[in-house]
Amino acid sequence: MRWPLWRVAVAERSMEPTLRPGDWLLVRRALRPGGSVRIRPGQVVIATRPGRPDMLLVKRAARRAAGGWWLESDNPGAGAVDSRRFGPVPPELIMGRMLLRYRHGRPGGP
């Protein structure tokens, strides 16, 4: 069993204005590797990119689709890589769902 909470940094602009580079996310993940986390349409999730196990994505779960979840960027104009490029994401590649967003930095900083 592993700790169900995980901290993830946002590095790209594909989820603006909801999330910005420099934001941190507290993520709920499955207790066991390969387990599932309950997801509803509209939630922000962290997933492994299909075909690129070394790349994590932060995307919005738009809807269930044949073969998994359709994941979309809030800001597709930022050159976002999402289901429009690679199709539905199998449930086993969804690592967790965002619980909250916070800004990590010094007090009074940007």
N, C-alpha and C positions, 0 to 999 in steps of 0.2 A: 504494500500500500504506500502511496506517496501523498505528500501534502497537497490539498485540493486548491490552494491559492497560488498564483503565479504572477510575477510582475513582468510586464512587457513594455518596451519603449517604442514610441511611434517615431519612424524615421522619414517617412515620405508624406507628400501632400495629397494623396489620393482620397483621403477621408475628410478633407476640409469642407465646410467649416466646423464639422463636429469634432474632429481630432486634428491636432497640428503637430508638426515635428517638434520634439521636445516634451510632449505629453507622455505620461506614464499611465498604464492601464493595470488595474487589478483584475485578474482573470480567474474565473472558476473553471477548473478542468476536471476531467474524470479521475476518480481515485486510482484506477488501474490503467496502465498503458493499453491502448486499444479499446478502452471503455468509451461510453458515450456520455455526453452532457446534453440535457434537455435544452432545445433551441426553439424559439418562436420567430416567425417572420418579423423583421424590423430590428432584431437584436444585432449588435456588433459581435463578431466572432473572430477568433484567431484560427487559421487553418494552414496546413502545409500545402504549398502550391503543387497541383498535379504535375507529375513528371520532374519536379525539382524538390526533392526531400530536404534540401539544405535551405530552402527559402520559406519564411513564414509570411503570411498575409494577414492584414487586419482589414476586414470587409464587413458589409452589412448582409445578413441573411435575408435575401429578398423573398424567396419562396422555395418550397419543396419542388423538386423536379425529378423526372425519371433518372435514377442513378445517383441522387443526392440532393444537395442544396445549390441553388443558384445564388452566387455571391456577387455583390456589386459594390463599386466604389461610390461614395457620395459626390466625388469630384472627378468624373471620367475625363474631363478636359486636361487633367494633370498627367496624361500619359499612363493612366492606371491600367494595371494588369488584373483582370477579374474574369468572371464567367463568360463575358462577351468574347474573350480570347480563348479560353480553354474549356468552356462548358461547365456542367454541373460538377460539384465537388463531392466525392463519396463521403458518407458520414464518418468513416474511420480516419479521414484527414482533417476533420474539425477537431482542433485541440482543446477549445474552450470558448466561453462567452465572457464578454466584458461585464464586470460588476460596477466598476466606477473608473473615472478618469481623474488624474490629478497632475498638477504641474510640479515637477521636481526642480528645485533651484534655490538660490539664496533668498532670504526674506527681502522684499522690496525690489527684487530683480525682475527682469522681463518675463 
